[in-house]
Amino acid sequence: MAEPHELTMLEQAAALRRAELSPVELTEHYLRRIERLDGAVGAYLTVTADRALDDARRAEQLLVDGGEPPPLLGVPLPIKDLDPVPGVRFTAGSVVFADRIAPKGSDTSLVELVRDAGTVLLGKTNTPEFGLPAYTEGDVGPPARTPYDPGRGAGGSSGGAAAAVAAGLAPAAQGSDGGGSIRIPASCCGLVGLKPSRGRISPAPHGDVSGLATDGPLARTVRDVAALLDVLAVPFPGDPVPMAAPEETFLGGCDRPPGRLRIGRWAQPDVPDVAVDPEVLAVYEETSRLLTDLGHEVVDVEQPLRPGDRDTFTPVWAVLAALTPVPADREAELLPLTRWLRERSRGVSGVDYARRLAAMQRVGRRFATAVARYDAVLTPTLAQLPAPVGALRNDADPAADFQAQIAFTPFTGPWNIAGLPAVSLPLGWTEAGLPVGMMLGAAHGEEARLLALAAQLEAAAPWSHRRPAVW
């Protein structure tokens, strides 16, 4: 019989409803694995063992009482440590807030939705300082590492969430993505990671004024990602980009064949002098052939962005880095990259920021216009294989650090600029056993089509048998 962590999130939920597993048994299983294995992968910054067991006992009683259970009743899930959970340590990945406890009433809509789905809180997953870099190597905790090679990073900024799922320390996880922060770790850790359309998941009660960032799901299977998206995609009054609920669930759409699609593709970065690793390009070609074999029309497309277009992103990102209030006497404790970004923001006036946003939107419109000509678009997720721990971080030269991140992730950020959905799928593996993600994107609001296509690819080229040694 399979070990509990070998079951998918949906399989666990079904086993709990059938009383083949108990919430307490499942939670204890994960807590034991976290205690034994997390030191090797750095997935968690805080483990909430007592709270998890209390949640599990409540879920167990609800199952005994009968009635229609919430969709994920008794399933243990973590929360990324950029979202406050009242009464739980909330570091935002920074030593400045290493001892902070989130106050009562600080829940976000996302935390409420995950809780209302019946889940058990395992803890808070690792994230770099304020979620800024494409690696998860802060000073408040150990680096997050891909379980497929602990010498390499899990990516960022949802690196802890991805490491937890890939190592069997959680069945699925919530992440957030402002420039690739779900898809980058998904590629590094051999997972499915979806960045939804702008507005699909509410930022309530707060928000990202730039429109770059959104929450989204990470899991081992497309169906688990779709099910978690169903939980998270609930509109709230006042959302700046309101979206109507889909006609059917995203999970239900995974069972619907996508039909014959016209799929554009490019693998040329818009960033000058950035080369794509040959092993990544090999998977890109294999994926293109697979799509053709499945009956889709695959069309080569010229890179829609011009050199310099993404320069509109950098000052906006710098301003976002400065939005977190930090006591003046503790600014020096921030990481060099964070300080560098915050310093750059101080030269941006309100008028400058508005102009930068407008320029970024113009770039996003051009990108969205190019994507709209196709039912879906294929690119690599990353230009490189998972980076060795410490290879991207450069405390001595934050500007070089930032450029190294862009060279690592040239394909992800444009989807945030345009606010379009994109999903990374683990469709390739190197001879050394490292995962290689391929990214599919589509027009705004087309998550259902993306997930149907992703489910078709998963059925044609399964990856569930790929598991790291720590598994």
VEXKE-758693 format. One record per residue: x, y, z of N, C-alpha, C, CB in turn; residue in one letter. Coordinates in steps of 0.1 Angstrom, whole numbers, plus 5000, padded with zeros to 4 digits. Glycine has a CB too. Example, Ala and Ser with C-alpha at 12.3 -4.5 7.8 and 13.67 -1.06 7.14 Angstrom:
513249435078512349555078513249675078511349555090A
512849785071513749895071512950005079514149945057S
//
This chain:
500949885000500050005000500950125000499050005012M
500550234993501350354991501450425005500750444981A
502650485007502750575019501850695017504250615021E
501350755028500450875026501050985017500150925039P
502351015018502851125010502951094996504251165016H
502850964992502950924978501650954971503250774977E
500550974978499251004972499251154968498150984982L
498551184957498351324953497451394963497851334939T
497451524962496551604971495051554970496651744968M
494651534957493251484955493051344960492851494941L
494051264959493951124964493851124979495151034959E
494651214985494551225000493151265004495651325005Q
492651374998491251415002490251315000490951534993A
490351224990489351114988489551014998489551054974A
490850975002491050875012490550925025492550845012A
490651045028490151105041488651095042490651245043L
487951125030486551115030486050975032485951175017R
486850875027486450735028486950675041487050655016R
487550755049488050705062489150595060486950645070A
489850595049491050515047492250575054491250485032E
492250705056493250775063492450865073494150865053L
493150905084492551005093493451125092492550955108S
492851245093493551375093494751375103492651485096P
494551315115495651315124496751225119495151275138V
496451115114497451015109498251085098496750885104E
497551145089498251215077499151325082497151265067L
498651405091499351525096500651475103498551605105T
500451375112501651325119502651265109501251215129E
502251205099503151145089503951255083502351075077H
503351375079504051485073505051545083503151585068Y
504551565096505351625106506651545108504651645119L
506551405108507651325110508651335098507251175111R
508151345086508951365074509651495075508151345062R
508951605078509551735079510751735089508551845083I
510451675101511551675111512751595106510951605124E
512551495099513651405094514351455082513151265091R
513651525073514151545060514351695056513351485050L
513751785064513751925059515051995060512752005067D
515951945069517251995070518051985057518051925081G
517651895049518451875036517951965025518351725032A
516652015026516052085015515652225019514952015009V
515552265031515252395035513952445031516252495030G
512852365032511552395027510852495036510752275025A
510952475049510152545059511052645067509452455069Y
510452765070511052855079510352835093510853005075L
509152795093508452775106507552655104507552895110T
507552555114506752445114505752455125507552305115V
504452455122503452475132502852345137502252575126T
503652265143503252125147501952125156504352055153A
501952205166500852195176499552245169501152285188D
499652355161498452405154498052305144498752535147R
498952235137498552135127497752025133499852085120A
498251975144497451865151496151915156498351815163L
496052035161494752085164493752095152494852225171D
494352145141493552155129493052015124494352225118D
493951915126493651785121492551725130494951695122A
492651745143491551695152490251755148491951715167R
490251885145488951945141488451885128489152095140R
489351865119488951805106488351665109490051805096A
488951585117488551455120487151455126489551385130E
486851545135485551555141484451595130485551655152Q
484851685121483951715110483651595101484551835102L
484651515099484351395091483451295098485751325087L
483651285111482751195119481351255119483351185134V
481251385120479851445121479051425108479951585124D
479751405097479051385084478751515078477751305086G
477951515067477551625060478551645048477551755068G
478351755040479251775029480551845034478551865019E
481651775033482951835038483451945028483951735040P
484252035033485052125024485852045015485852225032P
486352095003486952014993488251954998487252094981P
489052015007490351965011490351935026491452055007L
489251895031489151875046490151775050487751825050L
491051815060492051735066493351725058491451595067G
493451785046494651775038495651885044494351805023V
496951835047497951935052498552015041498951855060P
498552145043499152235033499952345040498052295023L
500952395035501652515041501252645034503252495040P
501752755040501552885035502952955033500652975044I
503153015022504453085019504553195029504453145005K
505753225034505953315045505953465040507253285052D
505353495029505053625026503553665029505253655011L
502853565034501453585038501353565053500453485030D
500753665060500653645075499453555078500353785081P
499753475088498753385095498753425109499153235093V
497653485114497553525128498053425138496153575132P
498953475147499453395158500653305153498453305162G
501153315141502253235136503353335132501853155124V
504653285134505753365130505653405115507053295133R
506053535113505853595099507153675096504553685099F
508053605089509353675087509453745074510453565088T
508653715064508753765051510153745045508453915050A
510853635050512153595046513353685050512153595031G
513053775061514053875065514453855079513554015062S
515753865082516153865096515653975104517753865097V
515254085097514654205104513354165111514454315095V
512654065106511354025111511453875116510254035101F
512653835120512753695124511953655136514253665127A
511553755145510853715157509353775156511553775169D
508953825145507653885144506553775144507553965131R
505453795151504253715151503153795145503953665166I
502553735135501453805128500253825137500953715116A
499753945138498653985148497353925144498654135150P
496453925153495053885150494453985140494253885164K
493753925131493054005120493954035108492554125126G
495153975108495954005097495853905085497454005101S
494853815086494653725075494453795061493453635078D
495053735051494653775037493553685032495953765028T
492953725021491853645016492353505012491153715004S
493553505007494153365004494253275016495553384997L
494753325027494853245039493453195043495553315050V
492453285043491153245046490553135037490253375046E
490853155024490353055015490952915017490553095000L
492252915019492952785022492452725035494452805023V
492152805045491652755057490252705056491652865068R
489452785048488052745047487852615038487252855040D
488852585030488852465023489052335031489852465012A
489252365044489452245054490852205056488652135049G
491852275051493152225052493752245066494052305042T
494852165068495652165080496952245078495952015085V
497252345086498352425084499652355089498252565091L
500552315080501752255084502852355088502352175072L
502852475082503752575086503952685075505152515089G
505052755076505352865067506552825058505553005074K
506452835045507552795036508552905034506952745023T
509752855031510852945029510753035017512152855028N
511153155019511153255008512253355010509753335008T
512853405000513953505002513353635007514653524989P
514253725010513753855017512753925008514953945019E
511553945013510454015007510053954994510754165005F
510553824991510153754979510753814966508653754977G
511953884968512453964956513253874946513254074961L
514153794951515053724941514453594935516353684948P
515153554924514753424918515453304924515153434903A
516053324936516553214944516053234958518153214943Y
516053124966515653134979516753104989514453024982T
517553214991518753204999518853325008520053194990E
517953335017517953445027518853415039516553485031G
518853505048519653485060518853445072520453615064D
517553445071516653405082516553255083515253465080V
516953175073516853035073517852975063515452985070G
517952845062518852785052518352805038519052635055P
519252785028518752795014517752685011519952775005P
516852715003515852614998516552544986514552674993A
516652404986517352334976516452244968518452254983R
516752214956515952114948516251984953516152134933T
515251904957515551764962516251674951514251704966P
516251714939516851634928518351644928516351674915Y
518951754935520351774936520551884947521051814923D
520651844960520751944971521852044970520851874984P
522752024960523752124958523252244949524952064951G
522052224944521452324936520252384942521052274922R
519952514939518852584946517452544940519052724944G
516452564949515052534945514452644936514252514957A
515252754934514652864927513952954937513652824916G
513353064932512653154941511653234933513653254947G
510753304940510853314954510053214962510453454958S
509253124955508453024962509252894963507152994955S
510652914966511452794966511152694977512852844967G
510752754989510452665000509152584997510252745013G
508152644991506952574987507252464977505952674981A
508052494967508452384957509252274963509152454946A
510252314972511052204978510152114987512152274987A
509252174994508352095003507551994995507352185010A
506952034983506151944975507051834969505352024965V
508151884963509051784956509651684965510151864948A
509851724978510451624987509451544995511351704997A
508151564992507151484999506951535013507551345000G
507151675015506851735028505651815028508051825032L
504851805017503551865016502951815003503552025016A
501651785002501151734989501051844978499751674992P
500951964982500752074973501052204981499352084966A
501152314974501452444982501052564974502952454985A
500752664981500552794976501852874974499452884984Q
501952944963503153034961502653164956504152964951G
503553254953503253374947504253404936503153494957S
503853494926504653504914504553644909504253404903D
505653724910505753864905506653874893506153954916G
507453774890508353774879508753634874509553864881G
508053534880508353394878508453314890509653384870G
508053364902508353304914507653174918508053404925S
506653144910506053004910506652914900504453014909I
506852964888507252884877508752854878506952954863R
509552944883511052914884511252794894511753044890I
510652794906510852684915510152554909510252714928P
509052564902508452454896509452384887507152484889A
510152464878511052404869512252344876511552514859S
512752414886513952354894513652234902514452464903C
512352214906511952104914511051994908511252154926C
510852004895510151904888508651904891510751774891G
508052014892506652034895505852104885506552104909L
504552104887503652184879503452314887502252114876V
503652434881503452554888502752654879504752614892G
501552704883500752794875500752934881499352744875L
501053034872500853174875499553214868502053264870K
498453244875497153274869497153414863496053264879P
496153434855495853574850495753674861494653574841S
496153794857495953914866494453924869496554044860R
494153914882492753924887492053794889491954004876G
492753684885492053554887491953524902492853444880R
493053554910493053534924493153664931494253444929I
492153694940492053824946493253854955490853834954S
493753984955494854024964494254074977495754124958P
492954064979492354134991492954075004490854104991A
493054165014492554305015493654395010492154335029P
494754345006495854435002495854444987497254385007H
497054434981497154444966498554474961496154534960G
498854444949500054484943499654594933500754364936D
500054714936499654824928500254814913500054954934V
501354744911501854734898501154624890503354684899S
500354534896499754434889500654314885499054484876G
501854324889502854214885502554084893504254264888L
502254094905502253974914500853904915502854004927A
500853774917499653704920500053574927498853674907T
499053524935499253394941498953284931498453384954D
499253164934498953054925499452924931499653074912G
499052814925499352674931500552604925498152594928P
501152524933502252434930501852294934503652474936L
502152194926501752054929502551964920500252034928A
502351834923503051734914502251694902503251604922R
500951724902500051694890499251814886499151574894T
498851804873498051914868496651924875497751894853V
496051804878494751804884494851864898494251654885R
495951834906496051904919496152054918497251844926D
496952094908497052244906495652304902498052274894V
494952234894493552284890492652284902492952194879A
492752184911491852174923492252294932491952044929A
493552314934493852424943493552564937495452414946L
493652574924493152694918491652724920493452694903L
490852614920489452624923489252684937488752484921D
490052644946489952694960490252844960490852614969V
491352884953491853014954491153124946493353014951L
490553084935490053174925488653224929490053114911A
488553294939487253354944487353504944486953294959V
486453574937486553714936486153784949485753774925P
486653904952486253974964485754114959487453984974F
484854174966484354314962485554404961483354364972P
485554494951486554594950487854544943486954644963G
487954424938489154374931489354464919488954224927D
490654504917490954604906490754544892492354654908P
490954404891490754344878489754224881492154284872V
488454254882487554154885487354054873486154204889P
487253924877487053824867485853734870488353734866M
485053704860483953624862484353474865482953624850A
483553404873483853274876483753184863482953214887A
484553084861484453004849483152924849485652904848P
482652874838481452804837481552664843481052784822E
482752604844482952484851484152494859483052364841E
484452404868485652404877486852384868485552304888T
487952444873489252414866489552264866490352504872F
489252204877489552064878488651984867489152004892L
487452024866486551954856487051974842485152004857G
487652094840488152124826489352034822488552264826G
490051984832491251894829490751764822491951854842C
489551724824489051604817488451634803487951544826D
488451764799487951794786489051814776487151934787R
489151734765490151744755490251884750489951644744P
491551934748491652074744491352104729493052124747P
491151994722490952014707492252044700489952124705G
492252064687493452094680493752244681493252054665R
494952274687495252404690496452454680495752424704L
496452584678497552654671498452714682497052764661R
499652654683500552694694501852754688500952564702I
502052884692503252954688504352914697503053104689G
505652924693506752894701507952984698507152744699R
508753014709510053084707510953044718509853234706W
512253034716513253004726514353104726513752864724A
514153214719515153324719514853424729515253384705Q
515653444739515353544750515453684743516453534761P
514653774750514753914745515953984751513453984749D
516653924761517753984767519053954759517953924782V
519754064755520954044747522053954755521554174744P
522753874747523853794752523453684762524853884758D
522153644762521753534770521553414762520453574778V
522353304765522253184757521353084765523653124754A
520653004758519852894765520652764765518452874757V
520652704776521452574778520952474768521252524792D
521952404761521552304751520652194756522852234746P
520752154769519852054774518452104776520352004788E
518252234778516952304779516352304765517052444785V
517152344755516752354741516352214736517752404732L
517052104740516651974736515251934741517651874741A
514951974753513551944759512552024752513551974774V
512852154748512052244741511652174727512652374738Y
512652124720512352054707511551924710513652024700E
511851854720511051724723509551764726511651654735E
509351874733508051914737507251954724508052024747T
507952024716507352074703506951954695508352164695S
507751854694507351724686506251654693508551634685R
506151654706505051594713503751664710505351584728L
503751794710502551874707502151844693502852024709L
503051834684502651804670502151664669503951814661T
502751564676502251434676500751424682503151334684D
500451514691499151514697498151584688499151584711L
498551634676497651684667497651834666496351634669G
498451904674498452054674499352104663498852104688H
499052224659499852294649500852384657499052384639E
502152364655503152434662503852524653504152334669V
503952654656504352764647505552834653503252854643V
506652854646507752934651507353084651508952914643D
507653154662507253294663508453374667506053314674V
508553494662509653584665509453634680509753694655E
510553644687510453694701509653834700511853714707Q
508553844708507753964706508354084713506353944712P
509254074722509854184729511154224723510054154744L
511454354724512654404719513654424730512454544712R
514954424727515954454737515654594744517354454732P
515654594757515354714764513954724769515654834756G
513054644764511654644768511454624783510754544760D
512254524788512054484802512654594811512654354805R
513354694806513854794814512754874821514754894806D
511554864816510354924822510054854835509154924813T
510454724836510154644848510954674860510254494845F
512254704858513254714869512854824879514654744863T
512554954874512255054884510955024892512155184877P
510054964885508754924892509054824903507754864882V
509854724899510254624909511054684921511154514902W
511854784918512554854929511654924938513554954923A
510654984933509655054941508854954950508655134933V
508554834944507854734952508754684963507454614943L
510054674961511054634972510954734983512454624966A
510654864981510654964991509354974999510955094985A
508354904995506954915001506954855015505954854992L
507754755018507754695031508354795041508454565031T
507654835051508254935061509254865070507154985071P
510454925070511554865078512054985087512754815069V
512254955101512755055109514055115104512955005124P
514255245105515455305099516755245105515455455101A
516655215118517855165124518155015121517755185139D
517354955113517554815109517754795094516354725114R
517654905086517854895072519254825069517855035066E
520254845077521554785074521554635075522554845083A
520554575082520454435083519854365071519554395095E
519254445062518654385050519854335041517854495042L
519454245032520454185023520954295013519854065015L
522154285008522654384999521754404986523954344994P
521154294981520254314969519054394973519854174964L
518454364985517254444989517554584991516754385002T
518754614998519154755000519354824986520354765009R
519954754977520254814964518954854957521054714955W
517954764957516654784951515954904958515854664951L
515954904971515255004978515955144976515254974993R
517255144975517955274972517655324958519455254973E
517555234948517155274935515755334935517155154925R
514855284943513455334943513355484949512555244952S
514355514957514255654963514455764953515355664974R
514955734941515055834931513955834921516355804923G
512855754924511655754916510555834922511255604913V
510155934916509056024921507755954918509156164915S
506656004924505355954921505055964906504356024929G
505456084900505156104885506056004877505556244881V
507255984881508155884874507555744875509555884881D
507055714887506455574889505255554879506155554903Y
504455664879503255644870503655634855502355774872A
504655704851505155694838505755554835506255804835R
506455504845507055374844505955264842508055334855R
504955274850503855184849503155194836502755214860L
503055314830502355324817503255264807502155474814A
504555284808505555224798505455074799506955274800A
505455024811505354874813504054814807505454834828M
502954894809501754844803501754844788500554934807Q
502454944782502654944767503354814762503355064762R
504454784770505154654766504254534768506454644775V
503454534779502554424782501554404771501954444795G
501054524766500054514755500654454742499454654752R
501854494739502554434727502754284729503854504724R
503154244741503354104743502054034742503954084757F
500954084748499654024748499054014734498654094757A
499354114726498854114712499553994704499154244705T
500853974707501553864700500953724705503053874703A
500753714718500253584723498753564718500253594739V
497953664716496553644713496353584699495853784713A
497453584691497253524678497253364678498453564669R
497553314690497653164692496753124703499153124694Y
496452994703495652934714496552914726495052794710D
497852894724498852884735500152914729498752734741A
501152934738502552964734503452874742502853114736V
504452824736505452744742506852814743505652604735L
507452814755508852854756509452774767508953014760T
510752764768511352714780510852794792512952714780P
510852734804510652814816511852894820510152714828T
512952824820514252894824515252874812514852824837L
516252964812517252954802518352854806517853084799A
518452824819519452744824518952634833520452824832Q
519752534836519452434846519452494860520452314845L
518852424870518852474883520252514887518352364893P
520352634893521652694896522152644909521552844897A
523552614910524152574923523752684933525652564921P
523652634946523352724957524552834957523252644970V
524152954958525153064958525553114945526253024966G
525253054934525753094921525153224916525452984911A
523853254920523253374915523353484925521753344913L
523353454938523453554948524853614948523153494962R
524953754948526253824948526153944957526653864933N
526453924970526354034979527254144976526553974993D
528454114970529454214967528954304956530754154964A
528154254947527754334935526254304933528654304923D
525354374940523854354938523454374923523054434947P
524054464916523654484902523954364894524354604896A
525154304896525454174889524554064893526954144891A
524154064906523153964911521853974903522953984926D
521354094902520154114895520254074880519654264896F
521354104874521454074860521653914858522754134854Q
522253854868522353704867520953644868523253654878A
520153704877518753654878517953664865518053724889Q
518153774858517453794845517953694835517653944840I
519253674835519853574825519353434828521353574826A
519053404841518553274845517053254841518653254860F
516353364841514853364840514353454829514253394853T
514853464817514453564808513053544802515353564796P
512453414804511153384798509953414807511153244793F
510253424820509053434829508453564831509553374842T
509253674832508753804836507753864827509953894837G
507953844813506953914804505553874807507253874790P
505253754812503853704815503353784827503853554818W
504153824836503753914847503454054842504753914858N
504354104833504154244828502854254821505354274818I
502454144813501254144805500054094813501354064793A
500254034825499153984833498553854827498154084835G
499253774820498753664813499053534821499253654799L
498253424819498453304826499653224820497253214827P
500353154828501453064823501652954833502753154820A
502052834827502252724836503552654832501052624835V
504352614842505552534840505252394842506652584849S
505652304833505452164833506752084833504552114822L
506951984841508251914842508351804830508351834855P
508551854818508451774806509851724802507851854795L
510851754809512151694805513151674817512851784796G
514151594815515151564826516451544819514751434834W
517451594825518851584820519351444823519751694826T
520551414817521151284819521551264834522351264810E
521751384840522151374855520951374864522951494858A
519751374858518551364866517951494871518751274877G
518351604865517751734868516451764860518751844867L
515451814867514251844859514451974851513051874869P
513751974839513752084830512252124827514452054817V
511852244831510452284829510252354815510052384840G
509152324810508652394798507452474801508352294786M
507352594796506252684799505252704788506852824803M
503952694792502852724782502152844788501952594781L
501852934779501153054782499953074773502053174783G
499053164776497953194768497353334771496753084771A
496353364764495653494765495053504779494653514755A
494753634783494153654796492853574798493853804798H
492753514810491553434813491553294808490453514809G
492553244801492553114795493153004803493153124781E
493053014816493552904824492952774821493352934839E
491652764818491052634816491652574804489552654814A
491852644793492552584781493952544784492552694769R
494652624792496052584795496052454803496752694803L
495152444813495152324821494752204813494252344833L
493752224804493352104796494552054787492152144787A
495252154782496452114774497552054782497052244766L
497752114794498752054803498351914808498852144816A
497051884810496651754814496851654802495151754818A
496651704790496851614778498351584777496451684765Q
499251674780500651654779501151554791501451784780L
500551574802500851484813500451344810500151534826E
499351324804498851194801499751124790497451194795A
500251214781501151164770502551134774501051254758A
503051214784504451204788504451214803505351314782A
503951114810503851124825505151154832503250994830P
505051224843506251254851506151204866506551394851W
505051144869504851114884505751004889503351064886S
506350934880507350834884508750894887507550724873H
508951014884510151084887510151134901510451204877R
510951074910511051114924512451124929510251014933R
512751224937514151244942514451134952514351384948P
515751124954516251024964515651044978517751024964A
515451164982514951194995513451144996514951344998V
512851114985511451074986511250944994510851044972W
//
